[in-house]
Amino acid sequence: MTRCLDLLKCTMPLAASLAFALPALAERVSVPKGTEIVLAFDQPLKDTTARDGDKVRLHVDQDVQVDGKTVIKEGTKAYGTITAVKKRARFGVNARIQMKIKPIRTVDGKHVVVGYKTKSTSNGKTAGAAAASVGGAALLGPVGLVGGYFIVGKHVNVKPGDKTTVDVDKDTVVNAR
């Protein structure tokens, strides 16, 4: 019995010091709005089969770090829901799939709200089709407009492993490692 008490006397200070030391290993870090998170698709996704409300599985492709501290681990699961599907169309209009990503779990169990960046890149094929139609209308009249009609946009065909980038919607404080 005294041996158990002696062992308890030795282990209690060790346990107490570990209990205080472990939270010190985590450091509070602010994940700023706009921080990029690269996601990889876990399943195929096509505009020809996708429907509003479909669930999409993804994962974080690489650790997300702020000030050298990891705030979101590589491999963390992410989930999305398709909110709109636009089929490809004439005059070079490409298909589109819009998706809302659920908040992504951080290393301390909190969640960061994410969204897609809006990029102002012009689609050369669509612009070319529109220019061909306008130019064709000016030069050839109605016959020129028919030329743009035959330029069809591209399908969306996402394969497992394909990547997309989302960004953090608002500053979030995380206990990083």
C-alpha positions in Angstrom: 0.0 0.0 0.0 2.8 2.4 0.8 4.5 1.5 -2.4 1.3 2.6 -4.3 1.2 5.8 -2.4 4.9 6.5 -3.2 4.2 5.8 -6.9 1.1 8.1 -6.8 3.2 10.8 -5.2 5.7 10.6 -8.1 3.2 10.4 -10.9 0.9 13.2 -9.7 3.3 16.0 -10.3 4.2 14.5 -13.7 0.6 14.3 -14.7 -0.1 17.9 -13.5 2.9 19.3 -15.4 1.8 17.5 -18.6 -1.8 18.8 -18.2 -0.4 22.4 -18.1 2.3 21.9 -20.8 0.1 20.3 -23.5 -2.1 23.4 -24.0 1.1 25.4 -24.2 2.1 23.4 -27.3 -0.9 24.8 -29.2 -0.6 28.4 -30.2 -3.5 30.8 -30.9 -3.3 31.9 -34.5 -5.7 34.0 -36.6 -6.5 32.5 -39.9 -7.0 35.6 -42.1 -9.9 36.1 -44.5 -8.6 35.1 -48.0 -6.3 32.3 -46.8 -6.3 29.8 -49.7 -7.2 26.1 -49.1 -6.5 23.6 -51.9 -9.1 20.8 -52.1 -8.9 17.6 -54.2 -12.0 15.9 -55.4 -12.6 12.3 -54.1 -15.2 11.5 -56.8 -15.9 12.3 -60.5 -18.2 15.2 -61.3 -19.8 15.9 -64.7 -22.2 18.6 -65.9 -24.1 15.9 -67.8 -25.0 13.9 -64.6 -24.7 16.4 -61.8 -28.0 17.7 -60.2 -28.8 20.5 -57.8 -28.5 19.1 -54.2 -26.0 16.4 -55.1 -23.3 15.9 -52.4 -19.6 16.1 -53.3 -16.7 14.6 -51.3 -13.3 16.4 -51.3 -10.3 16.5 -49.0 -7.6 19.1 -48.2 -4.7 18.5 -50.5 -2.0 20.1 -48.5 -1.5 21.5 -44.9 -2.7 25.0 -44.5 -0.3 27.0 -42.4 -0.3 30.5 -40.9 3.0 31.9 -39.5 4.6 28.4 -39.8 1.9 26.7 -37.8 -0.5 24.2 -39.2 -4.2 25.2 -38.9 -5.7 22.6 -41.2 -4.2 19.2 -41.8 -3.7 17.6 -45.2 -6.3 14.9 -45.8 -9.0 16.7 -43.8 -12.4 15.8 -45.3 -14.4 18.5 -47.0 -18.0 18.3 -48.3 -19.9 20.3 -50.8 -23.4 20.5 -52.2 -24.1 21.4 -55.8 -26.3 24.5 -56.0 -26.6 25.0 -59.8 -25.7 23.2 -63.0 -25.5 25.1 -66.3 -25.3 23.0 -69.4 -22.9 24.0 -72.2 -24.6 26.1 -74.9 -24.1 27.5 -78.4 -22.0 30.5 -79.1 -19.1 28.9 -77.0 -20.8 29.1 -73.6 -19.1 26.5 -71.4 -20.9 24.3 -68.9 -20.6 25.3 -65.2 -21.3 23.6 -61.9 -21.7 25.8 -58.8 -21.0 24.3 -55.4 -21.2 25.4 -51.8 -18.5 24.0 -49.5 -19.4 23.3 -45.9 -17.1 24.8 -43.2 -13.8 22.9 -43.0 -12.5 21.5 -39.7 -9.3 22.9 -38.2 -6.7 21.1 -36.1 -8.4 22.2 -32.9 -11.9 21.1 -34.0 -13.2 24.5 -34.9 -14.5 25.2 -38.5 -13.6 27.8 -41.0 -16.2 29.1 -43.4 -15.0 29.1 -47.0 -16.0 30.3 -50.4 -14.7 30.4 -54.0 -12.6 33.3 -55.2 -14.1 35.1 -58.1 -11.5 35.4 -60.8 -11.9 37.9 -63.7 -10.6 35.7 -66.4 -12.3 36.0 -69.8 -13.1 32.9 -71.6 -11.3 33.2 -74.9 -13.6 30.7 -76.7 -16.8 32.5 -75.6 -15.3 35.9 -76.5 -14.2 34.6 -79.8 -17.6 33.2 -80.6 -19.3 36.5 -79.6 -16.8 38.4 -81.7 -17.3 36.1 -84.7 -21.1 36.5 -84.4 -20.9 40.3 -84.1 -18.3 40.5 -86.9 -20.2 38.1 -89.0 -23.4 40.0 -88.5 -21.7 43.2 -89.6 -20.1 41.7 -92.7 -22.4 38.9 -93.7 -25.7 39.8 -92.1 -27.8 36.9 -90.7 -25.6 34.4 -92.4 -22.7 35.5 -90.1 -24.8 35.0 -87.0 -25.2 31.3 -87.9 -21.4 30.8 -87.6 -21.5 31.6 -83.9 -24.3 29.1 -83.4 -22.0 26.2 -84.4 -19.4 27.0 -81.7 -20.4 24.9 -78.7 -18.9 25.3 -75.2 -17.1 22.7 -73.2 -18.4 20.1 -70.7 -17.3 20.0 -67.0 -15.5 16.7 -66.4 -13.8 16.6 -63.0 -11.8 13.5 -62.1 -10.8 12.2 -58.6 -7.7 14.0 -57.6 -8.5 17.2 -59.6 -8.0 20.3 -57.5 -9.9 23.4 -56.8 -9.1 26.3 -54.5 -11.3 27.9 -51.9 -10.6 30.8 -49.5 -11.5 31.5 -45.9 -14.5 33.9 -45.7 -13.7 35.5 -42.4 -10.9 35.8 -39.9 -10.9 32.7 -37.5 -8.8 32.2 -34.4 -7.4 28.6 -34.1 -5.2 26.8 -31.7 -2.6 25.7 -34.2 0.2 23.1 -33.9 
